[in-house]
Amino acid sequence: MDKIHHIAIEVKNIQESINWYTSNTECKITYQDDTWALLNYDNISLALVLPNMHPPHIAFEKANAEDYGKLKKHRDGTSSVYINDPSNNSVEILKK
């Protein structure tokens, strides 16, 4: 079975959202900058993204990620490609 790595939701302010999620849920901050953050939970990660900076999306880990297109290296060290599902939702395929 595939693994969902994270779900990315759009927020108005990264720091304000980090403060809210860390105050109201039990998580660890895995990555943070001015345009996005990654919060780690026991079973999944939650990405907080700003409008027009990163698309809201769902990310799957796949061993064959390169089969979906050219992988792009990200500043957090991961490599992935974005594709769209039939309803035009953004899906990120991360190299496992």
C-alpha distances in whole Angstrom, upper triangle without the diagonal:
4,7,10,13,15,17,21,24,27,30,34,34,32,34,35,31,30,33,32,29,30,33,31,27,26,25,25,26,24,26,29,32,34,31,28,26,23,23,21,20,18,15,15,18,20,22,26,27,30,31,32,30,27,25,23,19,16,14,11,10,10,11,13,14,18,17,17,21,23,21,24,24,25,27,25,24,20,20,19,20,20,20,20,19,21,23,23,21,20,17,17,14,15,15,13
4,7,9,12,14,17,21,24,27,31,31,29,31,32,28,28,31,30,26,28,31,29,26,25,23,23,24,22,23,26,28,30,28,24,23,20,20,18,18,17,13,13,15,17,19,22,23,27,28,28,27,23,21,20,16,12,10,7,7,7,9,11,12,15,15,15,18,20,18,20,21,21,24,21,20,17,17,15,16,16,16,17,16,19,20,21,18,17,13,13,11,11,12,10
4,6,9,12,15,18,22,24,28,28,26,28,29,25,24,27,26,23,24,27,25,22,21,19,19,20,18,20,23,25,27,25,21,20,17,17,14,14,13,10,9,11,14,16,19,21,24,26,26,25,21,20,18,15,11,9,6,6,8,10,13,12,16,17,16,19,20,18,20,20,19,22,19,18,15,16,14,16,16,17,18,17,20,21,21,18,17,13,12,10,10,11,9
4,6,8,11,14,18,20,24,25,22,24,25,22,21,24,23,20,21,24,23,20,19,17,18,18,16,18,20,22,24,22,18,17,14,14,12,12,12,9,7,9,11,12,16,17,21,22,23,22,18,17,14,11,7,6,4,6,9,13,15,13,17,18,16,19,20,18,19,19,18,20,17,18,14,15,13,15,14,15,16,15,18,19,18,15,14,11,10,10,10,12,11
4,7,10,14,17,19,23,23,20,22,23,20,19,22,22,18,19,22,21,18,18,15,15,15,13,14,17,19,21,19,16,14,11,11,10,11,11,9,6,6,9,10,14,15,19,21,22,20,16,16,14,11,8,5,5,6,10,13,15,13,16,18,17,18,19,16,17,16,15,17,14,14,11,13,12,14,14,15,17,17,21,21,20,16,14,11,9,9,8,10,10
4,6,10,13,15,19,19,16,19,20,16,16,19,18,15,17,20,19,16,16,13,14,13,12,13,15,17,19,16,13,11,8,9,9,10,12,10,6,4,5,7,10,12,16,17,19,17,14,13,11,8,6,5,7,9,13,16,18,15,19,20,18,19,20,17,17,17,15,16,14,15,13,14,13,14,13,15,16,16,20,19,18,15,13,10,9,11,10,13,13
4,7,10,13,16,17,15,18,18,15,15,18,17,14,17,19,18,16,17,14,15,15,14,14,15,17,18,16,12,12,10,10,11,11,14,12,8,7,5,6,9,10,14,15,17,15,12,11,8,6,4,6,9,12,15,19,20,17,20,21,19,20,21,19,18,19,17,18,16,18,15,16,14,15,13,15,15,15,18,17,16,12,11,9,9,12,12,16,16
4,7,9,13,14,12,15,16,13,13,17,16,14,16,19,18,16,18,15,16,14,14,13,13,15,15,12,9,9,9,10,12,13,16,15,11,9,6,4,6,7,10,11,13,12,9,8,5,5,6,8,12,14,17,21,22,19,21,22,20,20,21,19,18,18,15,16,15,17,15,16,14,15,13,14,14,15,19,17,15,12,10,10,10,13,13,17,18
4,6,10,12,11,14,14,11,12,15,14,12,15,18,17,16,18,16,17,15,16,15,14,15,15,12,10,10,11,11,14,15,18,17,13,11,8,6,5,6,8,9,12,12,9,8,5,7,9,12,15,18,21,24,25,22,25,26,23,23,24,22,21,21,18,19,18,20,19,20,18,18,15,17,16,17,20,17,16,12,11,12,13,16,17,21,22
4,7,9,9,13,13,10,12,15,14,13,17,19,18,18,20,18,19,17,17,16,15,15,13,10,9,11,12,14,17,18,21,20,17,14,11,9,6,5,6,6,9,10,8,8,6,9,12,14,18,21,24,27,28,24,26,28,24,25,25,23,21,22,19,19,19,22,20,21,19,19,16,18,17,18,21,18,16,13,13,14,15,19,19,23,25
4,6,7,10,9,7,10,12,11,12,15,16,16,16,19,17,18,16,17,16,14,14,12,10,9,10,12,13,17,18,22,21,18,15,12,10,6,6,6,7,11,11,11,11,10,13,15,17,21,24,27,30,31,27,29,31,28,28,28,26,24,24,20,20,20,23,22,23,22,22,20,22,21,22,25,22,20,17,16,18,18,22,22,26,27
4,7,9,8,8,11,13,12,14,16,17,18,19,21,20,20,18,20,18,15,14,11,10,11,12,15,16,20,21,25,25,22,19,15,13,9,8,6,7,11,11,12,13,13,16,19,21,25,27,30,33,34,30,32,34,31,30,30,28,26,26,22,22,22,25,25,26,25,25,22,24,24,25,27,25,23,20,19,21,21,25,25,29,30
4,6,5,6,9,10,11,12,14,15,16,18,20,18,18,15,17,15,12,11,9,9,9,10,14,15,18,20,24,25,22,18,15,13,9,9,7,10,13,12,13,15,14,18,20,22,25,27,30,33,34,31,32,35,32,31,31,28,26,25,21,20,20,24,24,25,25,25,23,26,26,27,30,27,25,22,21,23,22,26,25,28,30
4,6,5,6,9,10,11,12,14,15,16,17,15,15,12,14,11,8,8,7,7,6,7,10,11,15,17,21,22,19,15,12,10,7,7,7,11,13,12,12,14,14,16,18,19,23,24,28,30,32,28,30,32,30,29,29,26,23,22,18,17,16,20,20,22,22,23,22,24,25,27,30,27,25,22,20,21,20,23,23,26,27
4,5,5,6,9,10,10,12,14,15,16,15,14,11,14,12,9,9,8,10,9,9,12,12,16,18,22,23,20,17,14,12,10,11,11,14,17,15,16,18,17,20,21,22,25,27,30,33,34,31,33,35,33,33,32,29,26,25,21,19,18,22,22,25,25,26,25,28,28,30,33,31,29,26,24,25,24,26,25,28,29
4,6,5,6,9,10,11,12,14,16,15,15,13,16,15,12,13,11,12,12,11,14,13,17,18,22,23,21,18,15,14,11,12,12,15,18,17,17,19,18,20,22,23,27,28,32,35,36,33,35,37,35,35,34,31,29,27,24,22,21,25,25,28,27,28,27,29,29,31,33,31,29,26,25,26,25,28,27,30,31
4,5,5,6,8,10,10,12,14,13,13,12,14,13,11,12,12,12,10,9,11,11,14,15,19,20,17,14,11,10,8,10,11,13,17,16,16,17,15,17,19,20,23,25,29,32,33,30,32,34,32,32,32,29,27,26,22,21,20,23,23,25,25,26,24,26,26,27,30,28,26,23,22,22,22,25,24,27,28
4,5,5,6,8,10,10,12,10,10,8,11,11,9,11,11,12,10,8,9,8,11,13,17,18,16,13,10,10,8,11,12,16,19,17,16,18,16,18,19,20,23,24,28,30,32,29,32,34,31,32,31,28,26,24,21,19,18,21,21,24,24,26,24,27,27,29,32,29,28,24,23,23,22,24,23,26,26
4,6,5,6,8,10,12,11,11,10,14,14,12,14,14,15,13,11,13,11,14,15,19,20,19,16,14,14,12,14,15,19,22,20,20,21,20,22,22,23,26,27,31,34,36,33,35,38,35,36,35,32,30,28,24,23,21,24,25,28,28,29,28,31,31,32,35,32,31,28,26,26,26,28,27,30,30
4,6,5,6,8,11,11,13,12,16,16,14,16,16,17,15,13,14,12,14,15,18,19,18,16,13,14,12,14,15,18,22,21,20,21,19,21,21,23,26,27,31,34,36,33,36,38,35,36,36,33,31,29,26,25,23,26,26,29,28,30,28,30,30,31,33,31,30,26,25,26,25,28,27,30,30
4,5,5,5,8,8,10,10,13,14,13,16,16,16,14,11,11,8,11,11,14,16,14,12,10,11,10,14,15,18,22,20,19,20,17,18,19,20,22,24,28,31,33,30,33,35,32,33,33,30,29,27,24,23,21,24,23,26,26,27,26,28,28,28,31,29,28,24,23,23,23,25,24,27,27
4,6,5,6,6,8,8,12,13,13,16,17,18,15,12,11,9,10,11,14,16,15,13,12,13,12,16,18,21,24,22,21,22,20,21,21,22,24,25,29,31,34,31,34,36,34,35,35,31,30,28,24,23,20,24,24,27,27,29,28,30,30,31,34,32,31,27,26,26,25,27,25,28,27
4,6,8,9,11,12,16,17,16,19,19,20,18,15,15,12,14,14,16,19,18,16,15,16,15,18,20,23,26,25,24,25,23,24,24,25,27,28,32,35,37,35,38,40,37,38,38,35,33,32,28,27,24,27,27,30,30,32,31,33,33,34,36,34,33,30,29,29,28,30,29,31,31
4,7,9,12,14,17,18,18,21,21,21,19,16,16,13,14,13,15,17,16,15,14,16,15,19,20,23,26,25,24,24,22,23,22,24,26,27,31,34,36,34,37,39,36,38,38,35,33,32,29,28,25,28,28,31,30,32,30,32,32,32,34,32,32,28,27,27,27,29,28,31,30
4,6,10,12,15,17,17,20,21,21,18,15,14,10,11,9,11,13,13,12,11,14,14,18,20,23,26,25,23,23,21,21,20,21,23,24,28,31,33,31,34,36,34,35,36,32,31,30,27,26,23,26,25,28,28,30,28,30,30,30,33,31,30,27,26,25,25,27,26,28,27
4,7,10,13,16,17,20,22,22,19,15,13,10,9,7,9,12,12,12,12,15,16,19,22,25,28,26,24,25,22,22,21,21,23,23,27,29,32,30,34,35,34,35,35,32,31,29,26,25,22,24,24,27,27,29,29,31,31,31,34,32,32,28,27,26,25,26,25,27,25
4,7,9,12,13,17,19,19,16,12,10,6,5,5,8,10,10,9,9,12,13,17,20,23,26,23,22,22,20,20,19,18,20,20,24,26,29,27,30,32,31,32,32,28,27,25,22,21,18,21,20,23,24,26,26,28,29,29,32,31,30,26,25,23,22,23,22,24,22
4,6,9,11,15,17,18,14,11,9,6,5,7,9,12,11,9,10,12,13,17,20,23,25,23,21,22,20,20,19,19,20,20,24,26,28,26,29,32,30,31,30,27,25,23,20,19,16,18,18,22,23,25,25,28,29,30,33,32,31,27,25,24,22,23,21,22,21
4,6,7,11,14,14,11,7,6,5,6,9,12,14,13,10,10,10,11,14,17,20,22,19,18,20,19,19,18,18,20,20,23,25,28,25,28,30,29,29,28,25,23,21,17,16,13,16,16,20,21,23,23,26,28,29,32,31,29,26,23,22,20,22,19,21,21
4,7,11,14,14,11,8,5,6,6,10,12,14,12,9,10,10,12,14,17,21,22,19,17,19,18,18,17,16,17,17,20,22,24,22,25,27,26,26,25,22,20,17,14,13,9,12,13,16,18,21,21,24,26,27,31,30,28,25,22,21,18,19,16,18,17
4,7,11,11,8,5,5,7,9,13,16,17,14,11,11,9,10,12,14,18,19,16,15,17,17,17,17,16,18,18,21,23,25,22,24,27,25,25,24,20,18,15,12,10,7,11,12,15,17,19,20,23,25,27,30,29,27,24,21,20,17,19,16,18,18
4,7,8,6,4,6,9,12,15,18,20,17,13,12,10,9,10,12,16,17,14,14,16,16,17,18,18,20,21,24,26,27,24,26,29,27,27,25,22,19,17,13,11,9,13,14,17,18,21,21,24,25,27,31,30,27,24,21,21,19,21,19,21,21
4,6,6,6,9,12,15,19,22,23,20,16,14,12,10,10,11,14,15,12,13,16,17,18,20,19,22,23,26,27,29,25,27,30,28,27,25,22,19,17,13,10,10,14,15,18,19,21,21,24,26,28,31,30,27,24,22,22,20,22,20,22,23
4,6,8,12,14,18,21,25,25,22,18,16,13,11,9,9,12,13,10,12,15,16,18,21,21,24,25,28,30,31,27,28,31,29,28,26,23,20,19,15,13,13,17,18,20,21,22,21,24,26,28,31,30,27,24,21,22,21,23,22,24,26
4,7,11,14,17,20,24,24,20,17,14,11,8,6,6,9,10,7,8,11,13,15,17,18,21,22,25,27,28,25,26,28,26,24,23,21,18,17,13,12,13,16,16,18,18,19,18,21,22,24,27,26,23,20,18,19,17,20,19,22,24
4,7,10,13,16,20,20,16,13,10,7,5,5,7,10,11,8,8,11,11,13,15,15,18,19,22,25,26,22,24,27,24,23,22,20,17,16,12,11,11,14,14,16,16,17,16,20,21,23,26,25,22,19,16,17,15,18,17,20,21
4,7,10,13,17,17,14,10,8,6,5,7,10,13,15,12,11,13,13,14,15,14,17,18,22,24,26,23,25,27,25,25,24,21,18,17,13,12,10,14,14,17,17,19,18,21,22,24,27,26,24,20,18,18,16,18,17,19,20
4,6,10,13,14,10,7,6,4,6,9,12,16,17,14,12,14,13,13,13,12,15,15,19,21,23,21,23,25,23,24,23,20,18,16,13,13,10,13,12,15,16,18,17,20,22,23,26,25,23,20,17,16,14,16,15,17,17
4,7,10,11,9,5,5,6,8,11,15,18,20,18,16,17,15,15,14,14,16,17,20,23,25,23,26,28,26,27,26,23,21,20,17,16,13,16,15,18,18,21,20,23,24,25,28,27,25,22,19,18,17,18,17,19,19
4,7,8,6,4,6,9,11,15,18,21,23,21,18,19,17,16,15,14,15,15,19,21,24,22,25,27,26,27,27,23,22,20,18,17,14,16,15,18,19,21,21,23,25,25,29,28,26,23,21,19,17,18,16,18,17
4,6,5,6,8,11,13,17,20,23,25,23,21,21,18,17,15,15,16,16,20,22,25,23,27,28,27,29,29,26,25,24,21,21,18,19,18,21,21,23,23,25,26,26,29,28,27,23,22,20,19,20,18,20,18
4,6,8,11,14,17,20,24,27,29,27,24,24,21,20,17,16,16,16,20,22,25,24,27,29,28,30,30,27,27,25,23,23,20,21,20,22,22,25,25,26,27,27,30,29,29,25,24,22,21,21,19,20,18
4,7,10,14,17,20,23,26,28,26,23,22,19,17,14,14,13,14,17,19,22,21,25,26,25,27,28,25,25,24,23,23,20,21,19,21,20,23,22,24,24,24,27,26,26,22,21,19,18,18,17,19,16
4,7,10,13,16,20,22,24,22,19,18,16,14,11,10,11,12,15,18,20,19,23,24,22,24,25,22,22,21,19,20,17,18,16,18,17,19,19,20,21,21,24,23,23,19,18,16,15,15,14,16,15
4,7,10,13,17,19,21,19,16,16,14,12,10,10,11,12,16,19,21,19,22,24,22,23,24,21,20,19,17,17,14,16,14,16,16,18,17,20,20,21,24,23,22,19,17,15,13,15,13,16,15
4,7,10,13,16,18,16,13,13,11,10,10,10,13,14,18,21,23,20,23,25,23,24,24,21,20,20,17,17,15,17,15,17,17,18,17,19,19,20,23,22,21,17,15,14,13,15,15,18,18
4,6,10,13,15,12,10,10,9,9,9,10,13,15,18,21,23,20,22,24,22,22,22,19,18,17,14,14,12,15,14,16,15,16,15,17,18,19,23,21,19,16,14,13,12,15,14,17,18
4,7,10,13,11,9,10,9,10,12,13,16,18,22,25,26,23,25,27,24,24,24,22,20,19,16,16,14,17,16,18,17,18,17,19,19,21,24,22,20,17,15,15,15,17,17,20,21
4,7,9,7,6,7,7,10,12,13,17,19,22,25,26,22,24,26,23,23,23,20,18,18,15,15,14,17,16,18,16,17,15,17,18,20,23,21,18,15,13,14,14,17,17,20,22
4,6,5,6,8,9,12,15,17,20,23,25,28,29,25,26,28,25,25,24,22,20,20,16,16,17,20,19,20,19,19,17,19,19,21,24,22,19,17,15,17,16,20,20,23,25
4,5,7,7,8,12,16,18,21,24,26,29,29,26,27,28,25,24,24,23,20,21,18,19,19,22,21,22,20,19,16,18,18,20,22,20,17,15,14,16,17,20,21,25,27
4,6,7,10,13,16,18,22,24,26,29,28,24,25,27,23,22,22,21,18,19,17,18,19,22,21,20,19,17,15,17,17,19,21,19,16,15,13,16,16,20,21,24,27
4,7,10,12,16,16,20,22,24,27,26,23,23,25,22,21,20,19,16,16,14,14,15,18,17,17,16,16,14,16,17,20,23,21,18,16,13,15,15,18,18,22,24
4,7,9,12,13,16,18,20,23,23,19,20,22,19,18,18,16,14,15,12,13,14,16,15,15,13,13,11,13,14,17,20,18,15,13,10,12,11,14,15,18,21
4,6,10,11,15,18,20,23,22,19,20,21,18,18,18,17,15,17,14,16,17,19,17,16,14,12,9,11,11,13,16,15,12,9,7,9,10,13,15,19,21
4,7,10,14,17,19,23,23,19,21,22,19,19,20,18,17,19,16,18,17,20,17,17,15,14,11,12,12,13,16,14,12,8,7,9,10,14,15,19,21
4,7,10,13,16,19,19,16,18,19,16,17,18,16,16,17,16,18,17,18,16,15,13,12,9,10,9,10,14,12,11,7,5,5,7,10,12,16,18
4,7,10,13,17,17,14,17,18,15,17,18,16,17,18,16,18,17,18,15,15,12,12,10,10,10,11,14,13,12,9,7,5,6,9,10,14,15
4,7,10,13,14,11,14,15,13,15,16,13,14,15,14,16,15,15,12,12,9,10,9,10,11,12,16,16,14,11,9,6,4,6,7,10,11
4,6,10,11,9,13,13,12,14,16,14,15,16,15,18,16,16,12,12,10,10,10,11,13,13,16,17,16,13,11,8,6,5,6,9,9
4,7,9,8,11,13,12,14,15,13,14,15,15,17,15,14,10,10,9,11,12,13,16,16,19,21,20,17,15,11,9,6,5,6,5
4,5,5,9,10,10,12,14,12,14,15,16,19,17,16,12,11,9,11,13,13,16,16,19,21,20,18,16,12,10,6,6,6,5
4,6,8,9,11,13,14,12,15,15,17,20,18,16,13,11,11,13,15,16,19,19,22,24,23,22,19,16,13,9,8,6,5
4,5,6,8,10,11,11,14,15,18,21,20,17,14,12,11,11,14,14,17,17,20,23,22,21,18,15,13,9,9,7,8
4,5,6,7,9,7,11,12,14,18,17,15,12,9,7,7,10,11,14,15,18,21,19,18,15,12,9,6,6,5,8
4,5,5,6,6,10,12,15,18,18,16,13,9,8,8,11,12,15,17,20,22,20,19,17,14,12,9,9,7,10
4,6,8,9,13,16,18,22,22,19,16,13,11,10,12,11,14,15,18,21,19,19,17,14,13,10,11,10,13
4,7,8,12,15,17,20,20,19,15,12,9,7,8,8,11,12,15,17,16,15,13,11,10,7,10,10,13
4,6,9,13,15,19,20,18,15,11,9,6,8,8,12,14,17,19,17,17,14,12,11,9,11,11,15
4,7,10,13,16,18,16,13,9,8,6,9,11,14,17,20,22,19,19,16,14,12,11,11,11,15
4,7,9,13,14,12,9,6,5,5,9,11,15,18,21,22,20,19,15,13,10,9,8,8,12
4,6,10,11,10,8,5,5,6,9,12,16,19,22,23,20,19,15,14,11,10,10,10,14
4,7,8,7,6,4,7,9,12,15,19,22,25,26,23,21,18,16,13,12,10,10,13
4,5,5,5,6,8,10,12,16,19,22,25,26,23,21,17,16,12,13,10,11,14
4,5,7,9,11,14,16,19,22,25,29,29,26,23,20,19,15,16,14,14,16
4,6,9,11,14,16,20,22,25,28,28,26,23,19,18,15,15,12,13,14
4,7,10,14,16,20,23,25,29,29,27,24,20,18,15,14,11,11,12
4,7,10,13,16,19,21,25,26,23,21,17,15,11,10,7,7,9
4,7,10,14,17,19,23,24,22,20,16,14,10,9,6,6,9
4,7,10,13,16,19,20,18,16,12,10,7,5,4,6,9
4,7,10,13,16,18,15,14,10,8,6,5,7,9,12
4,7,10,13,14,11,10,7,6,4,6,9,12,15
4,7,10,11,9,8,6,5,6,8,11,14,17
4,7,8,5,5,5,6,8,10,14,17,19
4,5,5,5,7,7,10,12,15,18,20
4,5,7,10,11,14,15,19,22,24
4,6,9,11,15,17,20,23,25
4,6,9,12,15,18,22,24
4,6,10,13,16,20,21
4,7,10,13,16,19
4,7,10,13,15
4,6,10,12
4,7,9
4,6
4
